[in-house]
Amino acid sequence: MTKVHVIKVIATDVFGNQNTLRFVVKGEPDYANLKPHPEKEFVQLINYNKDETFKTSDVEVFFPKDVLYDTLFFKYGKTRGKGYYSPVHRIHTPYTALADNFEIKIKTDYVEPAMRSKLVMVNTGTGAIGGTYDNGWMKAKSVYFGSFAVAADTKAPSISLRGKEPEFVVKKKGRKGKVKYIKTKKKKRRGKKGKNQEPEAKKPRQLSEYNFTISDNLSGIARWDAYIDDVWVLCEFDPKTATLTYHFDNNMTPQSACFRLEVTDKVGNVGKYEFDIGNIIIKVNPPGVYQ
């Protein structure tokens, strides 16, 4: 057991390139009969190579075959959290990786019938994971361990317009056909002889799109619908920046009066944003050409 052993590790890539690592180890008699100890404070041994279930009176966790990378010394705990419709169940540790989703069912407290459609299961560390309510239980799937509870999403998604609408209207044509623009919300200024004079302003910028920031506090955004004078128009969403964009098309004309945006979350709450389009210079880019 006290001999010196030479260990060689050879790594080769798909093109045949090769590298070698050599090192030596020496045995110690005092450690020859050591055996690994199982983790302490676990509640159940979960095998990775067959279906397994952990169950109490108010929580049920199902592990399909091969969802775990190795046999698991499963840990569990329960506590109470503020604002939830169930206890907070600690399902093992978030530092343990999973190969796929496991299923979790949590028994809820009493929930008013009108509120049940707003329920969503949350991982307190990563956010909402969705789920369905059925006869006093909330069921969902997760690819992460952590602490889980049932919450209600009653807040509509938020919508904010990026930038401001130009506040200019065409006043009249002056000499040589030159167009004057005035700012609609600015008061008239006094001239040298006490006469009111119309304040001139810069020519309004051309607009080719509207940009909005949209977000939801819990369940997540399910869909969005935009309308020009009640005619549905196509928008595109960039999840990296939470930006929803309407590129002006043939539905946007100088006669268009109203723009309306409705954003719906995954439990049916609807956020609405509506404004009068007003007097803008509309620029419609060719299809597929955006600024």
C-alpha contacts under 8 A as a table, 3 or more apart, distances in Angstrom:
res1	aa1	res2	aa2	distance
1	M	26	K	7.95
1	M	27	G	5.13
1	M	28	E	6.46
1	M	29	P	6.06
1	M	32	A	7.68
2	T	26	K	5.96
2	T	27	G	4.54
2	T	28	E	5.78
2	T	29	P	6.80
3	K	26	K	5.76
3	K	27	G	6.12
4	V	24	V	6.59
4	V	25	V	5.70
4	V	26	K	4.46
4	V	27	G	6.98
5	H	24	V	5.43
5	H	25	V	5.24
5	H	26	K	6.12
6	V	22	R	7.16
6	V	23	F	5.95
6	V	24	V	4.43
6	V	25	V	6.60
7	I	22	R	5.74
7	I	23	F	5.43
7	I	24	V	5.81
7	I	25	V	7.57
8	K	20	T	6.91
8	K	21	L	5.69
8	K	22	R	4.49
8	K	23	F	6.64
9	V	20	T	5.65
9	V	21	L	5.07
9	V	22	R	6.43
10	I	18	Q	6.97
10	I	19	N	5.83
10	I	20	T	4.47
10	I	21	L	6.45
11	A	18	Q	5.68
11	A	19	N	5.42
11	A	20	T	6.39
12	T	15	F	7.94
12	T	16	G	5.83
12	T	17	N	5.52
12	T	18	Q	4.39
12	T	19	N	6.62
13	D	16	G	5.47
13	D	17	N	5.52
13	D	18	Q	6.69
14	V	17	N	7.48
27	G	32	A	7.86
28	E	31	Y	5.77
28	E	32	A	6.67
29	P	32	A	5.17
30	D	33	N	7.53
31	Y	34	L	5.50
38	P	73	F	7.47
39	E	42	F	6.68
39	E	73	F	6.43
41	E	75	K	6.91
42	F	45	L	7.66
42	F	73	F	5.52
42	F	74	F	5.26
42	F	75	K	4.58
42	F	76	Y	7.35
43	V	73	F	7.39
43	V	74	F	5.87
43	V	75	K	5.60
43	V	76	Y	6.69
44	Q	54	F	7.55
44	Q	73	F	6.20
44	Q	74	F	5.28
44	Q	75	K	7.30
45	L	71	T	7.20
45	L	72	L	5.85
45	L	73	F	4.92
45	L	74	F	5.94
46	I	52	E	6.27
46	I	71	T	5.78
46	I	72	L	4.94
46	I	73	F	6.41
46	I	74	F	6.45
47	N	50	K	6.20
47	N	51	D	7.77
47	N	52	E	6.92
47	N	68	L	7.96
47	N	70	D	7.23
47	N	71	T	4.63
47	N	72	L	6.39
48	Y	51	D	7.77
48	Y	65	K	6.11
48	Y	66	D	5.32
48	Y	67	V	6.75
48	Y	68	L	4.99
48	Y	69	Y	6.39
48	Y	70	D	5.34
48	Y	71	T	5.06
48	Y	72	L	7.27
49	N	65	K	5.23
49	N	66	D	5.40
50	K	64	P	6.82
50	K	65	K	4.29
50	K	66	D	6.93
51	D	62	F	7.53
51	D	63	F	5.75
51	D	64	P	4.58
51	D	65	K	4.60
52	E	62	F	6.03
52	E	63	F	5.11
52	E	64	P	6.54
52	E	65	K	7.48
53	T	60	E	7.16
53	T	61	V	5.64
53	T	62	F	4.49
53	T	63	F	6.04
54	F	60	E	5.80
54	F	61	V	5.10
54	F	62	F	6.52
55	K	58	D	7.91
55	K	59	V	5.93
55	K	60	E	4.40
55	K	61	V	6.34
56	T	59	V	5.36
56	T	60	E	6.37
58	D	106	I	5.88
58	D	107	K	4.80
58	D	108	T	7.94
59	V	89	H	7.78
59	V	104	I	7.32
59	V	105	K	5.57
59	V	106	I	4.59
59	V	107	K	6.14
60	E	104	I	5.73
60	E	105	K	5.02
60	E	106	I	6.63
61	V	102	F	7.32
61	V	103	E	5.74
61	V	104	I	4.55
61	V	105	K	6.46
62	F	102	F	6.00
62	F	103	E	5.10
62	F	104	I	6.42
63	F	67	V	6.41
63	F	68	L	7.82
63	F	102	F	5.21
63	F	103	E	6.77
64	P	67	V	5.70
64	P	102	F	6.68
65	K	68	L	7.58
66	D	69	Y	6.78
66	D	99	A	7.30
67	V	98	L	6.04
67	V	99	A	4.98
67	V	100	D	5.11
67	V	101	N	6.82
67	V	102	F	6.97
68	L	71	T	7.14
68	L	72	L	7.60
68	L	97	A	7.77
68	L	98	L	5.42
68	L	99	A	5.93
68	L	100	D	7.79
69	Y	97	A	7.74
69	Y	98	L	6.69
69	Y	99	A	6.63
74	F	92	H	5.86
75	K	91	I	6.70
75	K	92	H	4.50
75	K	93	T	7.49
76	Y	89	H	7.40
76	Y	90	R	5.50
76	Y	91	I	5.28
76	Y	92	H	5.50
77	G	89	H	6.01
77	G	90	R	4.88
77	G	91	I	7.06
78	K	87	P	6.66
78	K	88	V	5.71
78	K	89	H	4.63
78	K	90	R	5.86
79	T	87	P	5.82
79	T	88	V	5.27
79	T	89	H	6.68
80	R	86	S	7.74
80	R	87	P	4.84
80	R	88	V	5.60
81	G	84	Y	6.23
81	G	87	P	6.50
81	G	88	V	6.08
83	G	151	A	7.10
84	Y	87	P	7.17
84	Y	149	A	6.55
84	Y	150	V	5.65
84	Y	151	A	4.86
84	Y	152	A	7.58
85	Y	108	T	5.68
85	Y	109	D	5.35
85	Y	110	Y	7.67
85	Y	111	V	7.45
85	Y	149	A	7.37
85	Y	150	V	5.26
85	Y	151	A	5.66
85	Y	152	A	7.65
86	S	106	I	7.49
86	S	107	K	6.79
86	S	108	T	4.82
86	S	109	D	5.48
86	S	149	A	5.82
86	S	150	V	5.55
86	S	151	A	7.85
87	P	149	A	6.17
87	P	150	V	7.95
88	V	147	S	6.20
88	V	148	F	5.48
88	V	149	A	4.77
89	H	147	S	5.34
89	H	148	F	5.16
89	H	149	A	6.41
90	R	93	T	7.66
90	R	146	G	5.83
90	R	147	S	4.16
90	R	148	F	6.42
91	I	145	F	5.76
91	I	146	G	5.36
91	I	147	S	5.86
91	I	148	F	7.35
92	H	145	F	6.09
92	H	146	G	6.49
93	T	96	T	6.00
93	T	145	F	5.70
93	T	146	G	5.65
94	P	97	A	7.62
94	P	144	Y	6.30
94	P	145	F	4.57
94	P	146	G	4.84
95	Y	145	F	7.66
96	T	145	F	7.10
97	A	144	Y	7.14
98	L	101	N	7.35
98	L	143	V	6.19
98	L	144	Y	6.77
99	A	143	V	7.59
100	D	143	V	5.63
101	N	141	K	5.85
101	N	142	S	5.00
101	N	143	V	4.28
101	N	144	Y	7.68
102	F	141	K	5.67
102	F	142	S	5.70
102	F	143	V	6.38
103	E	139	K	7.38
103	E	140	A	5.98
103	E	141	K	4.54
103	E	142	S	6.62
104	I	139	K	5.86
104	I	140	A	5.62
104	I	141	K	6.09
104	I	142	S	7.72
105	K	137	W	6.41
105	K	138	M	5.54
105	K	139	K	4.39
105	K	140	A	6.59
106	I	137	W	5.53
106	I	138	M	5.25
106	I	139	K	6.56
106	I	149	A	7.39
106	I	150	V	7.57
107	K	136	G	5.93
107	K	137	W	4.40
107	K	138	M	6.36
108	T	111	V	7.52
108	T	136	G	5.62
108	T	137	W	5.69
108	T	138	M	6.87
108	T	150	V	6.95
109	D	136	G	7.54
110	Y	136	G	7.49
111	V	115	M	6.47
111	V	116	R	6.27
112	E	115	M	5.34
112	E	116	R	6.56
113	P	116	R	5.40
113	P	117	S	7.98
114	A	117	S	6.95
115	M	118	K	5.46
115	M	119	L	7.01
115	M	152	A	7.43
116	R	119	L	5.48
116	R	133	Y	7.04
117	S	133	Y	7.61
117	S	267	V	6.50
118	K	152	A	5.22
118	K	153	D	5.34
118	K	154	T	6.46
118	K	267	V	5.30
118	K	268	G	7.66
119	L	132	T	7.90
119	L	133	Y	7.22
119	L	150	V	6.72
119	L	151	A	5.67
119	L	152	A	4.35
119	L	153	D	6.33
119	L	267	V	7.57
120	V	128	A	6.70
120	V	129	I	7.23
120	V	130	G	5.09
120	V	131	G	5.81
120	V	132	T	7.40
120	V	138	M	7.79
120	V	150	V	5.84
120	V	151	A	5.51
120	V	152	A	5.96
120	V	153	D	6.99
120	V	219	S	6.67
121	M	128	A	5.86
121	M	129	I	5.74
121	M	130	G	5.47
121	M	131	G	5.86
121	M	138	M	7.03
121	M	139	K	7.75
121	M	140	A	6.91
121	M	148	F	6.99
121	M	149	A	5.83
121	M	150	V	4.52
121	M	151	A	6.16
122	V	126	T	7.81
122	V	127	G	5.37
122	V	128	A	4.04
122	V	129	I	5.54
122	V	130	G	7.27
122	V	148	F	5.64
122	V	149	A	5.59
122	V	150	V	6.12
122	V	151	A	6.84
123	N	126	T	5.43
123	N	127	G	5.10
123	N	128	A	6.00
123	N	129	I	6.82
123	N	146	G	6.36
123	N	147	S	5.60
123	N	148	F	4.65
123	N	149	A	6.84
124	T	127	G	5.80
124	T	128	A	7.99
124	T	146	G	7.37
124	T	147	S	5.68
124	T	148	F	6.14
124	T	149	A	7.48
125	G	146	G	6.83
125	G	147	S	7.09
127	G	218	L	7.07
128	A	218	L	5.94
128	A	219	S	5.62
128	A	220	G	7.73
129	I	140	A	6.97
129	I	141	K	7.23
129	I	142	S	6.92
129	I	219	S	7.56
130	G	140	A	6.40
130	G	219	S	6.52
131	G	138	M	6.40
131	G	139	K	5.23
131	G	140	A	4.19
131	G	141	K	7.31
132	T	138	M	5.61
132	T	139	K	5.38
132	T	140	A	6.65
133	Y	136	G	6.92
133	Y	137	W	5.74
133	Y	138	M	4.51
133	Y	139	K	6.48
134	D	137	W	5.33
134	D	138	M	6.38
134	D	139	K	7.85
138	M	150	V	7.28
142	S	145	F	7.41
153	D	217	N	7.96
153	D	218	L	6.18
153	D	219	S	6.51
153	D	267	V	7.16
154	T	269	N	6.78
155	K	217	N	7.23
155	K	269	N	6.59
156	A	216	D	7.05
156	A	264	T	7.40
156	A	265	D	7.08
156	A	269	N	4.77
156	A	270	V	5.20
156	A	271	G	4.96
157	P	214	I	6.96
157	P	215	S	5.62
157	P	216	D	4.42
157	P	217	N	6.98
157	P	221	I	7.32
157	P	263	V	6.37
157	P	264	T	6.74
157	P	265	D	6.45
157	P	269	N	7.15
157	P	270	V	6.50
157	P	271	G	5.01
158	S	214	I	5.63
158	S	215	S	5.44
158	S	216	D	6.25
158	S	271	G	6.17
159	I	212	F	6.60
159	I	213	T	5.82
159	I	214	I	4.69
159	I	215	S	6.95
159	I	263	V	7.86
159	I	271	G	7.06
159	I	272	K	7.42
159	I	273	Y	6.66
160	S	212	F	5.48
160	S	213	T	5.30
160	S	214	I	6.66
160	S	273	Y	7.95
161	L	164	K	7.40
161	L	210	Y	7.58
161	L	211	N	6.13
161	L	212	F	4.48
161	L	213	T	6.51
162	R	210	Y	7.66
162	R	211	N	5.49
162	R	212	F	5.44
162	R	213	T	6.93
163	G	211	N	7.98
165	E	277	I	7.97
165	E	280	I	7.97
166	P	204	P	6.31
166	P	205	R	7.42
166	P	279	N	7.63
166	P	280	I	6.52
167	E	183	K	5.69
167	E	184	T	5.81
167	E	185	K	7.17
167	E	279	N	7.48
168	F	181	Y	6.31
168	F	182	I	5.66
168	F	183	K	4.70
168	F	184	T	5.80
168	F	201	A	7.95
168	F	203	K	7.96
168	F	204	P	6.33
168	F	279	N	6.57
168	F	280	I	7.39
169	V	181	Y	5.86
169	V	182	I	6.00
169	V	183	K	6.83
169	V	184	T	6.79
169	V	279	N	5.81
169	V	280	I	7.82
170	V	179	V	7.18
170	V	180	K	6.34
170	V	181	Y	4.93
170	V	182	I	6.86
171	K	179	V	7.47
171	K	180	K	5.69
171	K	181	Y	5.50
171	K	182	I	6.39
172	K	179	V	5.98
172	K	180	K	5.78
172	K	181	Y	7.68
173	K	177	G	5.33
173	K	178	K	5.35
173	K	179	V	4.44
173	K	180	K	6.18
174	G	177	G	5.53
174	G	178	K	5.05
174	G	179	V	6.06
174	G	180	K	6.90
175	R	178	K	5.91
180	K	200	E	6.83
180	K	201	A	7.91
181	Y	200	E	5.94
181	Y	201	A	5.74
181	Y	202	K	6.91
181	Y	203	K	6.28
181	Y	204	P	7.94
182	I	198	E	7.05
182	I	199	P	6.00
182	I	200	E	5.02
182	I	201	A	5.35
183	K	186	K	5.68
183	K	199	P	7.22
183	K	200	E	7.25
183	K	201	A	6.21
186	K	199	P	7.70
187	K	199	P	7.94
188	K	196	N	6.04
188	K	197	Q	5.91
188	K	198	E	5.59
188	K	199	P	6.21
189	R	196	N	5.79
189	R	197	Q	5.56
189	R	198	E	6.85
189	R	199	P	6.61
190	R	193	K	7.91
190	R	194	G	5.48
190	R	195	K	5.62
190	R	196	N	4.80
190	R	197	Q	6.05
191	G	194	G	5.08
191	G	195	K	5.06
191	G	196	N	5.94
191	G	197	Q	6.05
192	K	195	K	7.18
204	P	280	I	7.03
204	P	281	I	6.97
205	R	280	I	7.84
205	R	281	I	6.90
206	Q	280	I	7.18
206	Q	281	I	5.05
206	Q	282	I	5.97
206	Q	283	K	5.96
207	L	210	Y	7.90
207	L	280	I	7.23
207	L	281	I	6.33
207	L	282	I	5.41
207	L	283	K	5.57
208	S	247	H	6.15
208	S	248	F	5.38
208	S	282	I	6.30
208	S	283	K	4.80
208	S	284	V	5.60
208	S	285	N	6.81
208	S	291	Q	7.61
209	E	245	T	6.77
209	E	246	Y	5.42
209	E	247	H	4.35
209	E	248	F	5.27
210	Y	245	T	5.70
210	Y	246	Y	5.22
210	Y	247	H	6.70
210	Y	248	F	7.85
211	N	243	T	6.61
211	N	244	L	5.82
211	N	245	T	4.59
211	N	246	Y	6.63
212	F	243	T	5.61
212	F	244	L	5.08
212	F	245	T	6.35
213	T	241	T	7.96
213	T	242	A	5.65
213	T	243	T	4.82
213	T	244	L	6.24
214	I	242	A	5.83
214	I	243	T	6.50
214	I	244	L	6.89
214	I	263	V	7.88
215	S	220	G	7.60
215	S	221	I	7.04
215	S	242	A	6.80
216	D	219	S	6.99
216	D	220	G	5.35
216	D	221	I	6.12
216	D	265	D	6.92
217	N	220	G	7.06
219	S	265	D	6.45
219	S	266	K	5.63
219	S	267	V	6.80
220	G	265	D	5.48
220	G	266	K	5.87
221	I	263	V	7.26
221	I	264	T	6.06
221	I	265	D	4.18
221	I	266	K	5.93
222	A	263	V	7.85
222	A	264	T	5.73
222	A	265	D	4.83
222	A	266	K	4.98
223	R	263	V	6.03
223	R	264	T	5.39
223	R	265	D	6.90
224	W	261	L	7.29
224	W	262	E	5.69
224	W	263	V	4.36
224	W	264	T	6.15
225	D	232	W	6.98
225	D	233	V	7.57
225	D	234	L	7.88
225	D	235	C	7.88
225	D	261	L	5.83
225	D	262	E	5.21
225	D	263	V	6.48
226	A	232	W	5.72
226	A	233	V	5.55
226	A	234	L	7.00
226	A	235	C	7.12
226	A	259	F	7.41
226	A	260	R	5.65
226	A	261	L	4.36
226	A	262	E	6.32
227	Y	230	D	5.06
227	Y	231	V	4.99
227	Y	232	W	4.34
227	Y	233	V	5.47
227	Y	259	F	5.80
227	Y	260	R	5.10
227	Y	261	L	6.41
228	I	231	V	5.13
228	I	232	W	6.54
228	I	233	V	6.79
228	I	251	N	6.74
228	I	252	M	6.96
228	I	256	S	6.97
228	I	257	A	7.67
228	I	258	C	5.89
228	I	259	F	4.86
228	I	260	R	6.61
229	D	256	S	6.68
229	D	257	A	6.40
229	D	258	C	5.25
229	D	259	F	6.46
229	D	260	R	7.84
230	D	260	R	7.78
231	V	251	N	7.75
233	V	246	Y	7.78
233	V	251	N	7.41
234	L	246	Y	6.70
235	C	244	L	6.61
235	C	245	T	5.45
235	C	246	Y	4.62
235	C	247	H	7.06
236	E	244	L	5.72
236	E	245	T	5.36
236	E	246	Y	6.72
237	F	242	A	7.04
237	F	243	T	5.70
237	F	244	L	4.44
237	F	245	T	6.41
238	D	241	T	5.81
238	D	242	A	5.65
238	D	243	T	5.19
238	D	244	L	6.46
239	P	242	A	4.69
239	P	243	T	6.77
240	K	243	T	7.86
247	H	284	V	7.88
247	H	290	Y	7.46
248	F	251	N	7.43
248	F	252	M	5.88
248	F	282	I	7.92
248	F	283	K	7.32
248	F	284	V	5.43
248	F	285	N	7.36
249	D	252	M	5.74
249	D	284	V	5.88
249	D	285	N	7.64
250	N	253	T	6.82
250	N	284	V	7.55
251	N	256	S	8.00
252	M	256	S	6.05
252	M	282	I	7.65
253	T	256	S	5.25
253	T	282	I	7.11
254	P	279	N	7.70
254	P	280	I	7.72
254	P	281	I	7.72
254	P	282	I	6.91
256	S	277	I	6.86
257	A	276	D	5.70
257	A	277	I	5.35
257	A	278	G	6.69
258	C	274	E	7.21
258	C	275	F	5.91
258	C	276	D	4.54
258	C	277	I	5.26
259	F	274	E	5.73
259	F	275	F	5.68
259	F	276	D	6.37
259	F	277	I	6.22
260	R	272	K	7.31
260	R	273	Y	5.78
260	R	274	E	4.33
260	R	275	F	6.72
261	L	272	K	5.72
261	L	273	Y	5.13
261	L	274	E	6.29
262	E	270	V	6.47
262	E	271	G	5.65
262	E	272	K	4.57
262	E	273	Y	6.53
263	V	270	V	5.57
263	V	271	G	5.13
263	V	272	K	6.52
264	T	268	G	5.89
264	T	269	N	5.61
264	T	270	V	4.42
264	T	271	G	6.39
265	D	268	G	5.46
265	D	269	N	5.50
265	D	270	V	6.61
266	K	269	N	7.56
277	I	280	I	7.56
285	N	288	G	7.96
285	N	289	V	5.89
285	N	290	Y	6.54
286	P	289	V	5.50
